[in-house]
Amino acid sequence: MTNNDKIKRLKKEKFIAGTALILGMTTFGVAGHADGVTVGSSSDASSSTGSSSSSSNSNGSSSSSSTGNSSSSSKPSTSGSTSKPNNPSSSTNNNSTSNSSTTTQAPSISVSTTAPSASTSTVAPSNYSQDNAYYQTSTAAQIPNSSADSAPSIYAGPVLKTIEAAKSIDKIDTSSTEAFIKSIADRVRILAGKNNLYASIILAQAILESGSGQSNMSQQYFNIFNITGAYLGKSISFKTEEFSGNNPYYIEQSFRVYSNYDQALDDYINLMIKGTTWNSEIYAGAWKSHAKTYQEAAQALQGIFATDPAYAQKLIEIIQEYKLDAYDNVDSTTQVVDSKIPESPLVASKLDNSAYPEYNGVEYPGADSYAFGNCTQYVYNRIIQLGGLVGTHMGNGGEWGINAQAQGYFTTTVPTEGYAVSFPPGVAGSSSEYGHVAFVEKVYSDNSILVSEMNVKGNNIVSERHISAGVAALATYIQPK
């Protein structure tokens, strides 16, 4: 039987477990769900207060998006020390996301490629307006303390200590399951290793949920994990299949619409690391620090991440079929290198003590294109202050990465000093709807970073924060001109 025949057989057997996490009200009062079949984005950022939205499924489990690093004042040494800095919890958790894991069979991958009808605009606002400032609450208040980032891994497999940086997943090859794996594996293994997760589990779930990238949800909306809710205000509604015991039932839900596959991957990792609003470690059994093997990790997700009664066994069979455990060879201490990253032109402005000048508070021409006192305006002014240039229409904080690429800026997923850093929604304690942007003041030996930012501790307030290597790996870095 050929691999394509096997995939067809899996489709026939309804190999997709399906997602059923339905977004509810966020912990901080923000409505996280998308109404009806709306595909569009809300421009009312003022209601988003660093929210942590939760989603519930028929098992009573839910996914939350309140995440971020606590604002620890301790900073790791910049020397070549290999010891891992003492960071607070691994921040990463986007607005409620639900993988095929919770209660239903997500849209069938074998259905026609015709997208379900959606009723509204798919265009998100390109940037903040001054009337729509969002307020990102104090990180310390947002983040449920999780041990995922700092817990020592009990994974005993081979670990590569130096690996080449993997670019964001801009496109995937759906010609075969093997080609699909090759398209995403390098990026997945880095993010999984940096965030205490099994790459093999993530790859198996992507195969299972998207039909190796052939599903309607994946090809039209980049949602390879069938994550529910809205992303940057955009969603699409599908009818999905859930299970109550061995009995299937159907429910209509909103699923996230992404701009690229990497956003879906970031969103998934947020969910796995930060869990739900009431249980930040609901998926902790699948972390490398708790599960000795990928088999244990798969079993830990059974009945918690998905209602499909055969979910764990399906993941294990996929991992064994395609030998995906070969990608479980990156951990949080692994160095990610990329010799082609150009230096920031702002480095020339550093002082004798190797630090950048303090922020001067000046509002430079063009700054009024961003909301006053917000993260976007701060990063724009900070870059201009230090002698660089950045566009006046880069969008919401979480959109700077993709908009920068479209506008011809050099971007990378490797932490780089003197660059702007764009965090996806929910990552690093950011707004679960709008994301966040900051300025990279330093990069430490373990690839964790020190950022300066505005609006984390209040509107128009500038502060600094240490971001763990795991969270830093989820962001996009933008070279100023």
C-alpha positions as CSV (number, residue, x, y, z in Angstrom):
1,M,0.0,0.0,0.0
2,T,1.5,3.4,-1.0
3,N,1.7,6.3,1.4
4,N,-1.1,8.1,-0.5
5,D,-3.3,5.0,-0.2
6,K,-2.6,5.1,3.5
7,I,-3.6,8.7,3.8
8,K,-6.8,8.0,1.9
9,R,-7.5,5.1,4.2
10,L,-7.0,7.3,7.2
11,K,-9.4,9.8,5.8
12,K,-12.0,7.1,5.4
13,E,-11.6,6.1,8.9
14,K,-12.1,9.7,10.0
15,F,-8.6,9.8,11.3
16,I,-9.1,13.4,12.3
17,A,-9.9,13.9,15.9
18,G,-11.3,17.4,15.4
19,T,-11.3,20.5,17.5
20,A,-14.0,21.5,19.9
21,L,-12.7,24.3,22.1
22,I,-15.2,27.0,21.9
23,L,-14.0,30.5,22.9
24,G,-15.7,32.1,25.9
25,M,-15.2,35.2,27.8
26,T,-11.6,35.9,28.5
27,T,-10.3,36.0,32.0
28,F,-9.8,39.7,31.8
29,G,-13.2,40.5,30.4
30,V,-12.6,40.3,26.7
31,A,-14.9,38.4,24.5
32,G,-12.7,35.9,22.7
33,H,-15.2,34.2,20.5
34,A,-16.1,35.1,17.0
35,D,-19.8,35.5,16.4
36,G,-21.5,33.4,13.7
37,V,-19.5,32.9,10.6
38,T,-17.8,36.2,10.7
39,V,-14.5,36.4,8.9
40,G,-13.1,39.8,9.8
41,S,-11.4,41.7,12.4
42,S,-12.4,44.0,15.1
43,S,-10.7,47.3,15.2
44,D,-11.8,48.1,18.8
45,A,-8.5,47.4,20.4
46,S,-9.4,49.5,23.4
47,S,-11.4,46.6,24.9
48,S,-8.4,44.2,24.8
49,T,-6.6,44.4,28.0
50,G,-3.8,41.9,27.7
51,S,-6.5,39.4,27.7
52,S,-6.3,35.7,28.3
53,S,-9.1,34.1,26.5
54,S,-10.3,30.7,27.4
55,S,-12.1,28.1,25.5
56,S,-14.1,25.2,26.7
57,N,-14.8,21.8,25.2
58,S,-17.2,19.1,26.0
59,N,-14.7,17.5,28.3
60,G,-14.6,20.6,30.4
61,S,-11.2,21.4,29.2
62,S,-10.3,24.7,27.7
63,S,-7.5,26.6,26.1
64,S,-6.4,30.0,27.2
65,S,-4.4,32.7,25.7
66,S,-3.2,34.6,28.6
67,T,0.5,34.2,28.5
68,G,3.8,35.8,28.7
69,N,6.9,36.0,30.7
70,S,6.7,37.5,34.1
71,S,8.6,40.7,34.4
72,S,11.5,39.3,36.3
73,S,14.2,41.8,37.0
74,S,17.0,39.2,37.0
75,K,19.0,39.1,33.8
76,P,21.3,36.3,32.7
77,S,25.0,37.0,32.3
78,T,26.0,38.1,28.8
79,S,29.2,36.1,29.1
80,G,29.7,32.9,27.3
81,S,28.2,31.0,30.2
82,T,26.2,28.0,29.3
83,S,24.1,28.1,32.4
84,K,20.4,28.8,31.7
85,P,19.2,32.1,33.1
86,N,16.6,32.0,35.8
87,N,13.5,33.0,34.0
88,P,10.0,33.1,35.0
89,S,7.5,30.9,33.3
90,S,7.7,30.2,29.6
91,S,5.2,32.6,28.3
92,T,3.4,31.4,25.3
93,N,-0.2,31.0,24.9
94,N,-2.4,32.6,22.4
95,N,-5.9,33.3,22.6
96,S,-7.9,30.3,23.1
97,T,-6.8,27.7,20.7
98,S,-8.0,24.2,20.4
99,N,-6.4,21.6,18.4
100,S,-8.0,18.6,17.2
101,S,-7.7,17.9,20.6
102,T,-10.7,18.6,22.4
103,T,-14.0,17.4,21.4
104,T,-14.8,17.1,17.9
105,Q,-13.8,16.0,14.6
106,A,-12.6,19.1,12.9
107,P,-13.7,19.8,9.4
108,S,-13.1,16.6,7.4
109,I,-9.9,16.7,5.4
110,S,-11.6,14.7,2.7
111,V,-14.3,17.2,1.9
112,S,-14.3,19.4,-1.1
113,T,-11.9,22.3,-1.1
114,T,-14.8,24.8,-1.3
115,A,-14.6,27.0,1.7
116,P,-17.7,27.4,3.9
117,S,-19.4,30.7,3.3
118,A,-18.3,33.6,5.5
119,S,-20.2,36.7,5.9
120,T,-17.9,39.5,6.5
121,S,-14.7,41.2,5.5
122,T,-11.5,39.2,5.8
123,V,-9.3,42.3,5.9
124,A,-7.7,43.1,9.3
125,P,-6.9,46.7,10.1
126,S,-3.4,47.6,9.0
127,N,-2.5,49.6,12.1
128,Y,-3.8,51.1,15.3
129,S,-5.8,54.2,15.3
130,Q,-5.5,56.6,18.1
131,D,-9.0,55.9,19.1
132,N,-8.3,52.2,19.4
133,A,-5.3,52.0,21.8
134,Y,-5.0,48.6,23.5
135,Y,-3.8,48.3,27.0
136,Q,-1.6,45.4,27.9
137,T,-1.9,44.7,31.6
138,S,1.1,44.0,33.8
139,T,2.6,40.8,32.8
140,A,2.9,39.5,36.3
141,A,-0.8,39.8,36.7
142,Q,-1.5,37.9,33.5
143,I,0.5,34.8,33.6
144,P,-0.3,31.7,35.5
145,N,3.0,30.5,36.8
146,S,4.1,27.5,34.8
147,S,7.1,25.4,35.3
148,A,7.3,24.4,31.6
149,D,10.1,26.7,30.7
150,S,12.4,26.1,33.6
151,A,11.7,22.4,34.4
152,P,14.6,20.1,33.5
153,S,13.8,17.8,30.7
154,I,13.7,14.1,31.3
155,Y,14.0,13.3,27.6
156,A,16.9,11.0,27.1
157,G,17.2,10.9,23.4
158,P,20.1,12.4,21.3
159,V,20.3,16.2,21.4
160,L,21.9,18.4,18.8
161,K,23.7,21.2,20.6
162,T,24.0,23.5,17.5
163,I,21.5,23.6,14.7
164,E,20.9,25.9,11.8
165,A,18.1,28.3,12.2
166,A,14.8,27.4,10.5
167,K,12.9,30.0,8.7
168,S,9.2,30.7,9.4
169,I,6.9,28.2,7.6
170,D,5.7,30.3,4.6
171,K,4.5,27.4,2.5
172,I,4.1,23.7,2.7
173,D,4.4,20.8,0.2
174,T,1.3,18.7,0.2
175,S,2.3,16.3,-2.6
176,S,2.9,13.5,0.0
177,T,3.0,13.1,3.8
178,E,6.8,12.9,3.6
179,A,7.0,16.2,1.7
180,F,4.6,17.8,4.2
181,I,6.8,16.6,7.1
182,K,9.9,18.0,5.4
183,S,8.2,21.4,4.9
184,I,7.6,22.0,8.6
185,A,9.9,19.7,10.6
186,D,12.9,22.0,11.0
187,R,10.9,24.8,12.4
188,V,8.8,22.5,14.5
189,R,11.8,20.8,16.1
190,I,13.3,24.1,17.1
191,L,10.2,25.5,18.7
192,A,9.3,22.2,20.3
193,G,12.8,21.8,21.8
194,K,12.9,25.4,23.1
195,N,9.5,25.0,24.7
196,N,9.8,21.6,26.4
197,L,7.6,19.7,23.9
198,Y,8.0,16.7,21.6
199,A,8.4,17.7,18.0
200,S,7.1,14.2,17.0
201,I,3.8,14.9,18.8
202,I,3.4,18.2,17.0
203,L,4.2,16.8,13.6
204,A,1.8,13.9,14.1
205,Q,-1.0,16.3,15.2
206,A,-0.4,18.4,12.1
207,I,-0.6,15.4,9.9
208,L,-3.7,14.2,11.6
209,E,-5.5,17.5,11.7
210,S,-4.7,18.8,8.3
211,G,-4.5,15.6,6.2
212,S,-0.8,16.4,5.6
213,G,-1.7,19.9,4.6
214,Q,-4.5,18.9,2.2
215,S,-7.5,20.0,4.2
216,N,-9.7,23.0,3.3
217,M,-8.8,24.6,6.7
218,S,-5.1,24.3,6.0
219,Q,-5.0,25.4,2.4
220,Q,-7.3,28.3,2.6
221,Y,-6.8,29.5,6.2
222,F,-3.4,28.2,7.1
223,N,-4.9,26.5,10.2
224,I,-3.0,23.2,10.2
225,F,-4.1,22.4,13.8
226,N,-7.8,23.2,13.5
227,I,-7.5,25.8,16.3
228,T,-10.8,27.4,17.3
229,G,-11.6,31.1,18.0
230,A,-10.3,34.2,16.2
231,Y,-6.8,35.4,15.4
232,L,-6.2,39.1,15.0
233,G,-10.0,39.3,14.8
234,K,-10.4,36.8,11.9
235,S,-12.3,33.5,12.0
236,I,-14.3,31.1,9.9
237,S,-17.2,28.8,10.9
238,F,-17.3,25.1,10.2
239,K,-19.5,22.2,11.4
240,T,-17.3,19.7,13.2
241,E,-17.6,16.3,14.7
242,E,-17.0,15.6,18.4
243,F,-17.2,12.5,20.5
244,S,-19.0,11.7,23.7
245,G,-17.4,8.5,24.6
246,N,-17.6,6.5,21.4
247,N,-20.6,8.4,20.1
248,P,-20.1,11.2,17.6
249,Y,-22.1,14.4,17.5
250,Y,-21.9,17.6,15.5
251,I,-21.4,21.2,16.4
252,E,-20.7,24.5,14.6
253,Q,-17.6,26.4,15.7
254,S,-15.4,29.3,14.7
255,F,-11.9,28.5,13.7
256,R,-8.9,30.8,13.4
257,V,-7.8,32.3,10.2
258,Y,-4.0,32.9,9.9
259,S,-1.8,34.8,7.4
260,N,0.8,31.9,7.4
261,Y,1.5,28.5,8.8
262,D,3.9,29.8,11.4
263,Q,1.2,31.7,13.2
264,A,-0.8,28.5,13.6
265,L,2.3,26.8,15.0
266,D,3.0,29.6,17.5
267,D,-0.7,29.5,18.5
268,Y,-0.5,25.7,19.1
269,I,2.6,26.0,21.3
270,N,0.9,28.8,23.3
271,L,-1.9,26.4,24.1
272,M,0.3,23.5,25.0
273,I,2.5,25.6,27.4
274,K,0.0,27.8,29.1
275,G,-3.1,25.5,29.1
276,T,-6.4,26.9,30.3
277,T,-7.3,29.9,32.4
278,W,-8.1,27.7,35.3
279,N,-5.4,25.1,34.8
280,S,-2.2,26.3,33.3
281,E,-0.7,22.8,33.4
282,I,-3.6,20.9,31.9
283,Y,-1.4,19.6,29.1
284,A,1.7,19.3,31.3
285,G,1.7,15.5,31.0
286,A,2.8,16.0,27.4
287,W,5.8,18.2,28.3
288,K,9.3,16.6,27.9
289,S,9.9,17.4,31.6
290,H,7.0,15.1,32.5
291,A,6.8,12.5,29.8
292,K,9.9,10.3,29.3
293,T,8.8,9.2,25.8
294,Y,6.5,10.5,23.0
295,Q,4.2,7.5,23.8
296,E,3.7,8.9,27.3
297,A,3.1,12.3,25.9
298,A,0.5,11.0,23.5
299,Q,-1.3,9.1,26.3
300,A,-1.3,12.3,28.4
301,L,-3.3,14.1,25.7
302,Q,-6.0,11.3,25.5
303,G,-9.3,12.6,26.8
304,I,-7.8,16.0,27.6
305,F,-6.7,17.4,24.3
306,A,-9.1,15.4,22.2
307,T,-12.3,13.5,22.7
308,D,-11.5,10.9,19.9
309,P,-11.2,7.7,21.9
310,A,-8.4,6.5,19.7
311,Y,-6.5,9.8,19.6
312,A,-3.3,8.8,21.4
313,Q,-3.0,5.5,19.4
314,K,-3.4,7.4,16.2
315,L,-0.6,9.8,17.1
316,I,1.7,7.0,18.1
317,E,1.0,5.1,14.8
318,I,1.8,8.2,12.8
319,I,5.0,8.8,14.7
320,Q,6.1,5.3,14.2
321,E,5.1,5.1,10.5
322,Y,7.1,8.2,9.6
323,K,9.8,7.9,12.3
324,L,9.0,11.3,13.6
325,D,10.9,10.7,16.9
326,A,14.1,11.6,14.9
327,Y,13.0,15.2,15.4
328,D,12.9,15.0,19.2
329,N,16.6,16.0,19.3
330,V,16.5,19.7,20.3
331,D,16.3,21.0,23.9
332,S,16.2,24.4,25.5
333,T,20.0,24.7,25.7
334,T,20.5,24.1,22.0
335,Q,22.1,27.0,20.2
336,V,20.3,28.1,17.0
337,V,22.7,29.7,14.6
338,D,22.3,31.7,11.4
339,S,25.5,33.3,10.0
340,K,23.6,35.2,7.4
341,I,21.7,37.6,9.8
342,P,22.9,41.1,9.0
343,E,23.8,43.4,12.0
344,S,21.3,46.0,13.0
345,P,22.4,49.5,11.8
346,L,21.5,50.7,15.3
347,V,24.5,49.0,16.8
348,A,26.5,52.1,15.9
349,S,24.6,54.1,18.4
350,K,25.7,52.0,21.4
351,L,27.5,53.7,24.2
352,D,30.9,52.8,25.7
353,N,29.3,50.5,28.2
354,S,27.8,48.5,25.3
355,A,24.3,49.6,26.0
356,Y,22.0,51.7,23.9
357,P,21.2,55.3,25.1
358,E,18.2,55.6,27.3
359,Y,14.9,56.3,25.6
360,N,14.5,60.1,25.2
361,G,10.7,60.2,25.0
362,V,10.7,62.2,21.8
363,E,7.8,61.8,19.4
364,Y,9.3,61.8,16.0
365,P,7.6,62.7,12.7
366,G,5.4,59.9,11.6
367,A,4.8,58.6,15.1
368,D,1.2,59.8,15.1
369,S,0.4,57.0,12.7
370,Y,0.4,54.8,15.8
371,A,-1.7,55.0,18.9
372,F,-0.2,57.3,21.5
373,G,1.4,55.5,24.4
374,N,1.3,52.1,22.8
375,C,4.0,49.5,22.0
376,T,3.9,50.3,18.3
377,Q,4.5,54.0,18.7
378,Y,7.3,53.3,21.2
379,V,9.3,51.0,18.9
380,Y,8.9,53.4,16.0
381,N,10.3,56.3,18.2
382,R,13.0,54.1,19.7
383,I,14.3,53.1,16.3
384,I,14.3,56.6,14.9
385,Q,16.0,57.8,18.1
386,L,18.9,55.4,17.6
387,G,19.4,56.4,13.9
388,G,17.3,53.8,12.1
389,L,14.2,53.9,10.0
390,V,11.0,51.8,10.2
391,G,7.6,52.2,8.4
392,T,4.7,54.2,9.7
393,H,2.2,51.6,8.7
394,M,3.4,48.3,10.2
395,G,0.1,47.4,11.8
396,N,-0.7,46.0,15.2
397,G,2.2,44.7,17.2
398,G,1.6,41.1,16.3
399,E,1.5,42.0,12.6
400,W,4.9,43.8,12.3
401,G,6.6,40.6,11.2
402,I,4.4,39.7,8.3
403,N,3.9,43.4,7.3
404,A,7.7,44.0,7.4
405,Q,8.3,41.1,5.0
406,A,5.7,42.5,2.6
407,Q,7.4,45.9,2.8
408,G,10.9,44.6,2.0
409,Y,12.5,44.5,5.5
410,F,14.8,41.7,6.4
411,T,13.2,39.4,9.0
412,T,14.4,36.4,10.9
413,T,13.2,34.0,13.7
414,V,16.6,34.1,15.4
415,P,16.8,36.7,18.3
416,T,19.0,39.6,17.1
417,E,20.1,42.7,19.0
418,G,19.0,46.1,17.7
419,Y,16.0,44.6,15.9
420,A,12.3,45.2,16.5
421,V,10.6,42.0,17.8
422,S,7.0,41.1,17.0
423,F,5.2,38.7,19.3
424,P,2.1,36.9,18.0
425,P,-1.1,37.4,19.9
426,G,-0.9,36.0,23.4
427,V,2.8,35.4,23.3
428,A,4.9,37.1,26.0
429,G,1.8,38.2,27.8
430,S,0.6,40.3,24.9
431,S,-2.9,41.1,23.9
432,S,-4.6,37.9,22.7
433,E,-6.1,39.9,19.8
434,Y,-3.4,42.3,18.8
435,G,0.0,40.9,19.8
436,H,2.9,43.1,20.8
437,V,6.1,44.7,19.5
438,A,9.2,45.6,21.4
439,F,12.9,46.5,20.9
440,V,15.7,44.0,21.5
441,E,18.2,45.7,23.7
442,K,20.3,42.5,24.3
443,V,20.6,38.9,23.3
444,Y,22.0,36.5,25.9
445,S,24.1,33.4,25.4
446,D,21.1,31.1,25.6
447,N,19.1,33.1,23.0
448,S,16.9,34.7,25.6
449,I,16.5,38.4,25.2
450,L,16.2,41.7,27.0
451,V,13.6,44.0,25.5
452,S,12.4,47.5,26.1
453,E,8.7,48.1,25.5
454,M,5.8,50.4,26.2
455,N,2.3,49.7,27.6
456,V,3.1,46.4,29.4
457,K,2.9,48.3,32.8
458,G,0.4,50.9,31.6
459,N,-0.2,53.3,28.7
460,N,2.8,55.4,27.8
461,I,5.0,53.6,30.4
462,V,8.4,52.3,29.2
463,S,9.8,49.2,30.9
464,E,12.3,46.4,30.3
465,R,11.7,42.7,30.5
466,H,13.7,39.5,30.2
467,I,12.1,37.1,27.7
468,S,13.0,33.4,27.9
469,A,14.6,31.6,24.9
470,G,11.5,29.5,24.4
471,V,9.3,32.5,24.0
472,A,11.9,34.4,22.0
473,A,11.9,31.6,19.5
474,L,8.2,32.2,18.7
475,A,8.7,35.8,17.7
476,T,9.8,37.5,14.4
477,Y,12.7,39.9,14.4
478,I,12.8,42.9,12.0
479,Q,15.9,44.7,10.9
480,P,15.5,48.5,10.9
481,K,16.7,50.3,7.8
